[in-house]
Amino acid sequence: MTARRAIALVFAAALISACSVRDVACGRPLSERAANQAAAQQQADAQAPASGDPAEAQKLKIVFLGDSLTAGLNLLSQQAYPALVEDMFGAEGYDQVESVNGGISGDTTAGGRRRIEQALEPGVRILVLALGANDAMRGLSPAQTRDNLKAIIDTARGKGVRVVLCGMEAPPNLGEDYREAFRAVFAQLAAEYRADMKFVPFLLAGVAGNPALNQADGIHPNEQGARVVAELVYPVVRSLVDELGGGG
């Protein structure tokens, strides 16, 4: 190739590039094909957030916000009561229900209040609120417990999430006055939100005080105890799932 021809080809390529850039920069109309490609890409970009597994997008999520009783201390994850509740839904044909275990050992209602926004991840439709045991173990003010629980409930309701409140009992060594005041916190909240909230009066009903259903510490349910808790909670949660049309 001669030097003159090479220069001519380079010049021609530069001219083509310049024309293409000029057409865009000067606002000249795109060709029909280019316009169609741009429109297709714009549509694809708009639909990108909705991409993924359609079945996953349809799942009704239930988040269990709790402490070690919910986390399943010393149990396998599938033995904790939130996982058992999901199994119960599956056994009855609710194949679009997913349980999210948001239990953290040692957590209080104040801790739950701090992390409620994070716990209510996309897709969560129901919150099972099972906090308060550690408030009582530490002898915290029932008024504080009430304020924290109320804030959590209000946050969930503000996001359109239905709530199941699980009551808790204070240990006997704190005295009967404290126990009654602590128990009243849950009953008062249940009454205040009775129009759109479900209530389980005592999360450990039938389990607390039964050595056969608890671990050696006498506090945390063993595998059999966790199943009793799941059987207590399940029908209440299922009633909300039915209201939300979440059956499989």
Contacts in CASP RR format, 6 or more apart in sequence:
PFRMAT RR
TARGET T0000
AUTHOR 0000-0000-0000
METHOD contacts of the structure
MODEL  1
MTARRAIALVFAAALISACSVRDVACGRPLSERAANQAAAQQQADAQAPA
SGDPAEAQKLKIVFLGDSLTAGLNLLSQQAYPALVEDMFGAEGYDQVESV
NGGISGDTTAGGRRRIEQALEPGVRILVLALGANDAMRGLSPAQTRDNLK
AIIDTARGKGVRVVLCGMEAPPNLGEDYREAFRAVFAQLAAEYRADMKFV
PFLLAGVAGNPALNQADGIHPNEQGARVVAELVYPVVRSLVDELGGGG
22 28 0 8 1.000
23 30 0 8 1.000
24 30 0 8 1.000
29 35 0 8 1.000
30 38 0 8 1.000
50 57 0 8 1.000
55 96 0 8 1.000
58 96 0 8 1.000
59 96 0 8 1.000
59 97 0 8 1.000
59 98 0 8 1.000
59 123 0 8 1.000
60 96 0 8 1.000
60 97 0 8 1.000
60 98 0 8 1.000
60 123 0 8 1.000
60 125 0 8 1.000
60 126 0 8 1.000
60 241 0 8 1.000
60 244 0 8 1.000
60 245 0 8 1.000
60 246 0 8 1.000
60 247 0 8 1.000
61 98 0 8 1.000
61 99 0 8 1.000
61 100 0 8 1.000
61 121 0 8 1.000
61 123 0 8 1.000
61 124 0 8 1.000
61 125 0 8 1.000
61 126 0 8 1.000
62 82 0 8 1.000
62 85 0 8 1.000
62 86 0 8 1.000
62 97 0 8 1.000
62 98 0 8 1.000
62 99 0 8 1.000
62 100 0 8 1.000
62 124 0 8 1.000
62 125 0 8 1.000
62 126 0 8 1.000
62 127 0 8 1.000
62 128 0 8 1.000
62 237 0 8 1.000
62 241 0 8 1.000
63 99 0 8 1.000
63 100 0 8 1.000
63 102 0 8 1.000
63 119 0 8 1.000
63 120 0 8 1.000
63 121 0 8 1.000
63 124 0 8 1.000
63 126 0 8 1.000
63 127 0 8 1.000
63 128 0 8 1.000
64 70 0 8 1.000
64 81 0 8 1.000
64 82 0 8 1.000
64 85 0 8 1.000
64 99 0 8 1.000
64 100 0 8 1.000
64 101 0 8 1.000
64 102 0 8 1.000
64 103 0 8 1.000
64 128 0 8 1.000
64 130 0 8 1.000
65 102 0 8 1.000
65 103 0 8 1.000
65 112 0 8 1.000
65 115 0 8 1.000
65 116 0 8 1.000
65 119 0 8 1.000
65 127 0 8 1.000
65 128 0 8 1.000
65 129 0 8 1.000
65 130 0 8 1.000
65 131 0 8 1.000
65 152 0 8 1.000
66 102 0 8 1.000
66 103 0 8 1.000
66 104 0 8 1.000
66 107 0 8 1.000
66 112 0 8 1.000
66 129 0 8 1.000
66 130 0 8 1.000
66 131 0 8 1.000
67 103 0 8 1.000
67 104 0 8 1.000
67 105 0 8 1.000
67 106 0 8 1.000
67 107 0 8 1.000
67 108 0 8 1.000
67 130 0 8 1.000
67 131 0 8 1.000
67 132 0 8 1.000
67 133 0 8 1.000
67 134 0 8 1.000
68 103 0 8 1.000
68 104 0 8 1.000
68 105 0 8 1.000
68 106 0 8 1.000
68 107 0 8 1.000
68 220 0 8 1.000
69 130 0 8 1.000
69 133 0 8 1.000
69 203 0 8 1.000
69 204 0 8 1.000
69 220 0 8 1.000
69 221 0 8 1.000
69 229 0 8 1.000
70 80 0 8 1.000
70 81 0 8 1.000
70 82 0 8 1.000
70 101 0 8 1.000
70 102 0 8 1.000
70 103 0 8 1.000
70 130 0 8 1.000
71 80 0 8 1.000
71 101 0 8 1.000
71 102 0 8 1.000
71 103 0 8 1.000
71 104 0 8 1.000
71 105 0 8 1.000
72 79 0 8 1.000
72 80 0 8 1.000
72 81 0 8 1.000
72 103 0 8 1.000
72 220 0 8 1.000
72 221 0 8 1.000
72 226 0 8 1.000
73 105 0 8 1.000
73 215 0 8 1.000
73 220 0 8 1.000
74 215 0 8 1.000
74 220 0 8 1.000
75 222 0 8 1.000
75 223 0 8 1.000
75 226 0 8 1.000
77 83 0 8 1.000
77 101 0 8 1.000
78 84 0 8 1.000
78 87 0 8 1.000
79 223 0 8 1.000
79 226 0 8 1.000
80 101 0 8 1.000
80 226 0 8 1.000
81 221 0 8 1.000
81 226 0 8 1.000
81 227 0 8 1.000
81 229 0 8 1.000
81 230 0 8 1.000
81 233 0 8 1.000
82 99 0 8 1.000
82 100 0 8 1.000
82 101 0 8 1.000
82 102 0 8 1.000
82 128 0 8 1.000
83 99 0 8 1.000
83 101 0 8 1.000
84 226 0 8 1.000
84 227 0 8 1.000
84 230 0 8 1.000
85 99 0 8 1.000
85 230 0 8 1.000
85 233 0 8 1.000
85 234 0 8 1.000
85 237 0 8 1.000
86 97 0 8 1.000
86 98 0 8 1.000
86 99 0 8 1.000
88 230 0 8 1.000
88 231 0 8 1.000
88 234 0 8 1.000
88 238 0 8 1.000
89 97 0 8 1.000
89 99 0 8 1.000
89 234 0 8 1.000
89 238 0 8 1.000
89 241 0 8 1.000
90 97 0 8 1.000
92 238 0 8 1.000
93 247 0 8 1.000
93 248 0 8 1.000
94 238 0 8 1.000
94 241 0 8 1.000
94 246 0 8 1.000
94 247 0 8 1.000
94 248 0 8 1.000
95 247 0 8 1.000
95 248 0 8 1.000
96 246 0 8 1.000
96 247 0 8 1.000
96 248 0 8 1.000
97 241 0 8 1.000
97 246 0 8 1.000
97 247 0 8 1.000
97 248 0 8 1.000
100 119 0 8 1.000
100 121 0 8 1.000
100 124 0 8 1.000
102 119 0 8 1.000
106 134 0 8 1.000
107 131 0 8 1.000
107 134 0 8 1.000
108 131 0 8 1.000
108 132 0 8 1.000
108 134 0 8 1.000
108 135 0 8 1.000
108 138 0 8 1.000
108 140 0 8 1.000
108 148 0 8 1.000
109 131 0 8 1.000
109 132 0 8 1.000
109 135 0 8 1.000
109 144 0 8 1.000
109 145 0 8 1.000
109 148 0 8 1.000
109 149 0 8 1.000
109 152 0 8 1.000
110 144 0 8 1.000
110 148 0 8 1.000
111 131 0 8 1.000
111 148 0 8 1.000
112 119 0 8 1.000
112 131 0 8 1.000
112 148 0 8 1.000
112 152 0 8 1.000
113 148 0 8 1.000
113 151 0 8 1.000
113 152 0 8 1.000
116 151 0 8 1.000
116 152 0 8 1.000
116 155 0 8 1.000
116 156 0 8 1.000
117 155 0 8 1.000
119 127 0 8 1.000
120 127 0 8 1.000
120 155 0 8 1.000
120 156 0 8 1.000
120 159 0 8 1.000
120 161 0 8 1.000
124 161 0 8 1.000
125 161 0 8 1.000
125 162 0 8 1.000
125 244 0 8 1.000
126 161 0 8 1.000
126 162 0 8 1.000
126 163 0 8 1.000
126 164 0 8 1.000
126 237 0 8 1.000
126 240 0 8 1.000
126 241 0 8 1.000
126 244 0 8 1.000
127 152 0 8 1.000
127 156 0 8 1.000
127 161 0 8 1.000
127 162 0 8 1.000
127 163 0 8 1.000
127 164 0 8 1.000
128 163 0 8 1.000
128 164 0 8 1.000
128 166 0 8 1.000
128 233 0 8 1.000
128 237 0 8 1.000
129 149 0 8 1.000
129 152 0 8 1.000
129 153 0 8 1.000
129 156 0 8 1.000
129 163 0 8 1.000
129 164 0 8 1.000
129 165 0 8 1.000
129 166 0 8 1.000
130 166 0 8 1.000
130 167 0 8 1.000
130 168 0 8 1.000
130 203 0 8 1.000
131 148 0 8 1.000
131 149 0 8 1.000
131 152 0 8 1.000
131 168 0 8 1.000
132 145 0 8 1.000
132 149 0 8 1.000
132 167 0 8 1.000
132 168 0 8 1.000
133 168 0 8 1.000
135 144 0 8 1.000
135 145 0 8 1.000
135 148 0 8 1.000
135 182 0 8 1.000
136 145 0 8 1.000
136 168 0 8 1.000
136 169 0 8 1.000
136 170 0 8 1.000
136 171 0 8 1.000
136 174 0 8 1.000
136 182 0 8 1.000
137 171 0 8 1.000
139 170 0 8 1.000
139 174 0 8 1.000
139 178 0 8 1.000
142 178 0 8 1.000
142 181 0 8 1.000
142 182 0 8 1.000
142 184 0 8 1.000
142 185 0 8 1.000
145 182 0 8 1.000
145 185 0 8 1.000
146 185 0 8 1.000
146 188 0 8 1.000
146 189 0 8 1.000
149 165 0 8 1.000
149 185 0 8 1.000
149 186 0 8 1.000
149 189 0 8 1.000
150 189 0 8 1.000
150 192 0 8 1.000
153 163 0 8 1.000
153 165 0 8 1.000
153 189 0 8 1.000
153 193 0 8 1.000
153 197 0 8 1.000
156 162 0 8 1.000
156 163 0 8 1.000
157 163 0 8 1.000
157 193 0 8 1.000
157 196 0 8 1.000
162 196 0 8 1.000
162 197 0 8 1.000
162 198 0 8 1.000
162 240 0 8 1.000
162 243 0 8 1.000
162 244 0 8 1.000
163 193 0 8 1.000
163 196 0 8 1.000
163 197 0 8 1.000
163 198 0 8 1.000
164 197 0 8 1.000
164 198 0 8 1.000
164 199 0 8 1.000
164 200 0 8 1.000
164 233 0 8 1.000
164 236 0 8 1.000
164 237 0 8 1.000
164 240 0 8 1.000
165 186 0 8 1.000
165 189 0 8 1.000
165 190 0 8 1.000
165 193 0 8 1.000
165 197 0 8 1.000
165 198 0 8 1.000
165 199 0 8 1.000
165 200 0 8 1.000
166 200 0 8 1.000
166 202 0 8 1.000
166 203 0 8 1.000
166 233 0 8 1.000
167 186 0 8 1.000
167 199 0 8 1.000
167 200 0 8 1.000
167 201 0 8 1.000
167 202 0 8 1.000
167 203 0 8 1.000
168 182 0 8 1.000
168 186 0 8 1.000
168 202 0 8 1.000
168 203 0 8 1.000
168 204 0 8 1.000
169 179 0 8 1.000
169 182 0 8 1.000
169 183 0 8 1.000
169 202 0 8 1.000
169 204 0 8 1.000
169 208 0 8 1.000
170 178 0 8 1.000
170 179 0 8 1.000
170 182 0 8 1.000
170 183 0 8 1.000
172 179 0 8 1.000
174 182 0 8 1.000
186 199 0 8 1.000
186 201 0 8 1.000
187 201 0 8 1.000
189 197 0 8 1.000
190 197 0 8 1.000
190 199 0 8 1.000
190 201 0 8 1.000
198 236 0 8 1.000
198 237 0 8 1.000
198 239 0 8 1.000
198 240 0 8 1.000
199 236 0 8 1.000
200 232 0 8 1.000
200 233 0 8 1.000
200 236 0 8 1.000
202 208 0 8 1.000
203 229 0 8 1.000
203 232 0 8 1.000
203 233 0 8 1.000
204 221 0 8 1.000
204 229 0 8 1.000
205 232 0 8 1.000
206 213 0 8 1.000
206 228 0 8 1.000
206 232 0 8 1.000
207 213 0 8 1.000
207 214 0 8 1.000
207 221 0 8 1.000
207 225 0 8 1.000
207 228 0 8 1.000
207 229 0 8 1.000
208 214 0 8 1.000
209 218 0 8 1.000
210 225 0 8 1.000
211 218 0 8 1.000
212 224 0 8 1.000
213 221 0 8 1.000
213 222 0 8 1.000
213 224 0 8 1.000
213 225 0 8 1.000
213 228 0 8 1.000
214 220 0 8 1.000
214 221 0 8 1.000
214 222 0 8 1.000
214 225 0 8 1.000
215 221 0 8 1.000
215 222 0 8 1.000
221 228 0 8 1.000
221 229 0 8 1.000
241 247 0 8 1.000
END
